[in-house]
């Protein structure tokens, strides 16, 4: 087995989460698929059993300790990469109507193969966030957007908030410096229709500190956002 089930369960319990036997079986299968595929494709730098258990699985499901995501919620994982945090969330709750967005086709192909092996279903969206965020089929149509992409919160807000319907939430997975990022994102939040409801600190047994910013969508995002990626990078809000 390419993940440490006992370690994963210990951390899930520490987060106040219960993991079913079916979910545990799926996590075992997914970890094997991830590590096997990573031998021929650069999916992740984390491949040891403890790292997968904590850095991918426990970290991903920590979102469930920060926010209540009801059964049947429509969720988009922006910049999902190898499927994080979206696939672990779906393993924990297969009723979620999940969309996994990434600009790299090969990563989505891996996720597609994995979902078939896990007997789970999700929509795979091969696109850039700034393009789909302007598409009427996706814009302001999700209950939750989630992301653990490595970017400043002000930048992530422009990529993710356009997907969220008014009243929904963007759950941003940030590190120890989350409070500084929240301050720096003040203009972006105000401009894009978001408001920080809370920042939830999460700690795992390896000492890793995660802060999850729970951002409520309080009004529609103006039509001009998201801008092109070059504009976002050159002049972030």
N, C-alpha and C positions, 0 to 999 in steps of 0.2 A: 504494500500500500504506500502510495507516494504522499500521504499526509498523515499527521499525527492526530488520530480521532480523539484520544483522551485529552490532549492539549486543546483541541478545538472545543470540545464539550466544556472543559473547565472555563474557557474564556466566554463561551456562550452563556453559561450559568452566571458568570460575573457580570454580564450585560443584562441579566434578568430574562434571558431568552431560553425557550424550550425547543429542542430539535427532535423531530420525529425520526423513527427508524427509517422510513422511506427517504427522508431528507439526508440522513447519514449515508445511506447506500448511494444516493446520487452524488454527494460530495466526494465519496471514494472514487466513483467512476470518473467524475469530472477532473479530479486531481491526476488520475492516471492518464487521461486523454491529454491534459495540459502538458504534463511532463514528457510524454511520448512525442507529442507534436513539436515541443520546444527543441528536440534533438535535431530537427531539420528546418526549423523556422524560428526566428527570434521573436517569441511571444512575450517572454518575461525574463527578468534577471533573477527572479526568485523561483528556485526549483527544489530546494531542500524541503523535507517533510514539515519541519517546524515552521519554516518561512511561509510555505503555502497555507498551512493551518492558520497562522496568525496574520501574515501580511496580505493575504488574499481573502480567505474565507471569513475569519472573525472580523477583520477590518470592514469587509463589505456589509456583513449583517449588522454591524454596529449602528447602521442607519435606523434599524428597527427599534433600537433602544432610545433613539433621539426623537423619533416622530412616529405617530400612529398612521400606518399606511393600510387603510381598510381593504378587505377582500374586494377584488374586482376593480381596484383603482387602475387608472391608465397612467403608466409610468414610462418616461423616456430616459435612457442612460446615454448621456452626451459624451462622445469620445470614449466608448466602452473598451476599446483595445481588445484584449483577450476575453472580455466578458465581465469586467469588474467595474462597479459592484452589481451590475444587473443580473447576471446568471445566479449568483448566490441568493439574491433576493427572490428570484423566481423559484429556486429550489426550496426556500423556506416557505413560500406561498405561491403555489402554481396557479392560483386564481388571478394573479396580477395580469393585466393586459399590457405587456411589456414591449417597448420598441427599443432596439439596440442600434445606436447610430455610430458609425465610424467611417472615415474616409479611405480606409485601407481594406480593399476587397478580400485579401488573403486572410485577414483576421476574422472578418465576417464569415468566410467559408469555414474556418475552424469552428466558430460558434455554431454555425448551421449543423455541421457534423456532430458536434457535441450535444446539441439539443435533441437531435434524432436519437442518439444513444441514451439520453436521459429521459426520453419520452415526454418532453416538454415542448411547448410552442411559444414563439415570440416573433414579432415582426423585425426583420433585419433591414436597416436603412443605410444603403451605401451613398453617403452624401457628406457634405460639409455642413456644419451646424448653421452657419450664416446663410446658407442657401435654403435649407429646409425650414429654418425659422421664419422665412418669408412666404413659405408655401401654405396656402389656405388649408390644405389637408392636415397640417401639423401645427400651425400657428395657434397659440392660445387654446389648445385642445387637450392638454394633459393635466391630470390632477397633481402629478409630481414630476419634476425633472431632478435627476441625480447626476452627480459627476465627481470624480476624484482626479480629474485632469490637473496637470501641473501648470497652473496659470494663476495670476493674481485674481482676487475675487472680483475686482471691477471689470476685468476682462471676461471672466466666466459668467458674470451676470448678463453681459450683452449676448453671449452665446446661448445661454440657457433660459433666461426669463421670458423671451418671446414665445417659448413653447408652452408656458404655464397659463392655464385659464385663471381669470380673476377669482380669488378665494383659494387657489391652489398654493403649492409650496415648491420652492427650489431648495434642495438639500445639498449644500456644498461641503465636501469633505476636505477640511483644511488641517494644517499642522499646528504646532504650538504658538505660532505667530498670528493666529486667527483674529485676535482683537485688533491688532494693527491693520490687518487687511480690511476688516469691517469699517474702520475709520476711513481708510483710503477709498473705500467703495461708496462713500456717502453720496457723492454726486451721481454715480452710476445707478445706485438704488433708487434715488429720487427721480431720476430721468426715466428709468425703465419700468417704474410702477411697483417696485419691491420695497419691503420693509423687514428688517431683521427682527424676528419674533424672539429668538433666543439663540445662544451659542452653547452647545452641549459638549462638555469635555468627556472624552472616552479614553480609558487606559486599558491596555492589554498586559498580559503577564511578562512580556519581553521589555516592558518599560516604555513602549511606544505610546506617545500621546497624540491623540487625534481630537480635533474640535470640529463639530458639525454645526455649521451655520444654517439655521432654519429660517428661510426667507419667505415670507408670505407675499403673495401677489395681491396688491390692494387696488390696483387699477390697470387698465389695458396699457400695453407697451405702444408708444407712438409708432406710426407706420414706417418712419425712416430707419427704425432699428429692427434687426441688426444690420450694421453697415458691412461693407466688404472687409475681409480679413486684413487686408493691407491697411485700411483706415483704422481698424480697431488696434492694430499693432502700433501704428505711427502715432495715433492720438487717442489713447484709451480715455474713457470717461472718468 
